[in-house]
C-alpha cells in the first residue's frame, strides 16, 4: 500500500495539470421565444391563478416537452422565474422588505 501511495504521489507531481474545459457563456438575455413563453405564463396566471404546466407551454408553442422545459429552466437561470419552498414555479419576489 505504501508503494502505491509513493507511485501516485510521483505521478501527481510529474503530470501536467488537467486543463479546464471552457464553459459556454451564459446568455445575458432571454430569447424572443423565451420572452413569449414568459408573457404566456403571465397571461395564464391571470386567467387561471396558477402558472401553466410544461405540457401547456409545449402545446401553446408547438414544441416538444423537453424544449418547453429547457426554455422554462433558462428563464429560471436568468432570474425571470423562481421556485417557492415546495419547488413550484413563481414569478420572482422583490428583494428587500417594504418600508
N, C-alpha and C positions, 0 to 999 in steps of 0.2 A: 504494500500500500504506500509506503514511504517513497519507494522508487517511482511509482506512478505520479505521485504529487510533484516530485522533482522534475519529471519529464514535462508535466503540464505547466509548471512554473517557467521552465526554459522556453517552451513553445509560446507562452504568453508574452515573454519579453522579446522574442526574436521575430514574431509575426507582425505583419503590417496591421495597423488598426483598421477595423472594418469601416468602410465608407458608409456614411448615412445616405440613404436614398432620398432624392429630393421629393418633397411632397407637393402635390398640386396646390396651387394658390387657391385660397377660398374666394369665392365670388363676393365682391363688395356689395352687390345689389341683387335683388331678385329679378328674374327674367320676366318678360311680358306675360308669359303663361302663368308663372307663379303669382304675379300680381292679380291676374284674372281669377286664379284659384282663391286668393285671399279675399277678393271682392265677393266672389260667390259664397265664401264662408260667412262673411258679414251679412249678406242678404239672407242666407239660410238661417242664421242665428236670429235675425229679426223676425222671420216668419215662423220659426219652429221652436224658439227658446232653447236651442242646443246647436252645437256645431255638427256639420254633416259627417256621417261615417265615410271612410275611404271609398267604399264602393259607390256612394253617391257622387263623389268627386270624379271618380273614374268614368261613370256613366255620363255625367254632365259634359266632360271634356273629351269623351270618346277615346280614352287611353286605357292601357292595362292597369290593373290594380297596383302592380309594382311601380309603375310610373307615377300614379297618383300618390302613393306612399312616399316615393322619393321626393316629389315636389313638396309634400307636407313636411317631411323631415328637413328639407332645405329651408323652408320657412321657419321651422323651429330653430335651426342652427343660426339663421340670420337674425333671430330675435323678434320676428313678426308674430310668432305664436309661442306659447309656453305650456308646460304641463302643470296641473294642480297637484295637490298632495297625494291623490289617488291615481295619478297618471293620465287623467283626461285632459284633452286639449282645451286651451282657453286663449283669449287674447291677453297680451301682457298687461299687468297692472302697473300703474305709475309708481316709480321709485320714490321713497320718502313718504312721510305722513302728511296729512292735511294740516295746515296751520290754523 
